[in-house]
Amino acid sequence: MEDWSGFILDSMVRHIGQTVTIFTTSGGLSGSGFTGVLLSVDRRCVRLLCDVGAAPACPVGSSCTGVGSPCGYGAFEGGGFIGNPLGAVAIIPTHAIACFTHNAI
């Protein structure tokens, strides 16, 4: 099994920075696969950027605070944070990878 997992990981390394889908041996929604940009591969886990965070809402000033702020996504409004500016990264243990797909080009 070690030789097979090494082969998959060696193949995955060549696709860092590209969009891939990784299928896992688990059930439920996670067994349907994770699609995103492959960030890193090592013998313990792979990291996949599944959701890119938003750009700064107001990069040149601090007028984005308070109720009725002109900024929408990622702004503070009424004391609460709106949106998900950080994105989402899936960390998948290598022993749970069933297969992965990538573009042929």
C-alpha positions in Angstrom: 0.0 0.0 0.0 2.9 2.4 0.7 4.1 2.2 -2.9 0.6 3.0 -4.2 0.1 6.0 -1.9 3.6 7.2 -2.8 2.6 7.1 -6.5 -0.6 9.1 -5.9 1.3 11.7 -3.9 4.1 12.0 -6.5 1.4 12.5 -9.1 -0.4 15.1 -7.0 2.8 17.2 -6.4 2.9 17.9 -10.2 -0.5 19.5 -10.0 0.1 22.0 -7.1 -1.5 25.3 -8.1 -4.0 23.6 -10.3 -7.7 22.9 -9.7 -8.2 19.2 -8.8 -10.9 17.0 -7.3 -9.9 14.7 -4.5 -12.2 11.8 -3.6 -11.9 10.2 -0.1 -12.8 6.8 1.3 -15.2 8.4 3.7 -19.0 8.4 3.2 -21.5 11.2 3.1 -20.8 14.5 1.5 -17.0 14.1 2.0 -17.1 10.9 -0.1 -18.4 13.0 -3.0 -15.1 14.7 -3.4 -13.4 18.1 -2.7 -12.7 20.4 -5.5 -10.3 23.3 -5.3 -6.8 24.6 -5.9 -4.1 22.2 -4.7 -1.9 24.1 -2.2 0.4 21.5 -0.8 1.1 17.8 -0.6 3.2 15.9 2.0 3.1 12.3 3.3 0.6 13.1 6.0 -2.0 15.4 4.3 -2.9 17.5 1.3 -4.3 21.1 1.5 -6.9 22.2 -0.9 -8.2 25.8 -1.3 -11.9 25.2 -1.7 -13.2 28.8 -1.4 -11.2 31.9 -2.1 -11.6 34.7 0.4 -12.8 38.2 -0.6 -10.6 41.1 -1.4 -10.4 43.8 1.2 -13.7 45.8 1.2 -12.0 49.2 1.9 -8.3 48.9 1.3 -7.5 52.6 1.6 -9.4 53.7 4.7 -11.3 52.8 7.8 -14.7 54.1 6.7 -16.1 50.6 6.5 -17.2 50.4 10.2 -20.6 51.1 11.6 -24.1 50.6 10.5 -24.9 51.6 7.0 -21.3 51.4 5.9 -20.8 51.7 2.1 -18.8 48.5 2.0 -20.8 45.3 1.7 -19.0 42.0 1.8 -16.5 41.6 4.6 -17.5 44.8 6.4 -18.5 45.4 10.0 -22.1 46.4 10.3 -23.9 46.7 13.6 -21.0 45.2 15.5 -21.0 41.9 13.6 -18.8 40.7 10.8 -20.5 40.1 7.4 -19.1 37.5 4.9 -16.2 35.1 4.9 -13.1 37.0 4.0 -10.7 34.1 4.9 -12.0 31.5 2.4 -11.9 27.8 3.2 -9.1 25.2 3.1 -9.7 21.5 3.3 -6.9 19.5 5.0 -7.3 15.9 3.8 -5.3 13.0 5.4 -3.4 11.1 2.7 -4.5 7.7 4.1 -8.2 8.8 3.3 -7.5 9.6 -0.4 -9.2 7.2 -2.8 -8.3 9.1 -6.0 -7.9 12.5 -7.5 -8.8 14.0 -10.9 -7.1 16.8 -12.8 -7.2 18.3 -16.3 -5.1 16.4 -18.8 -3.4 19.6 -20.1 
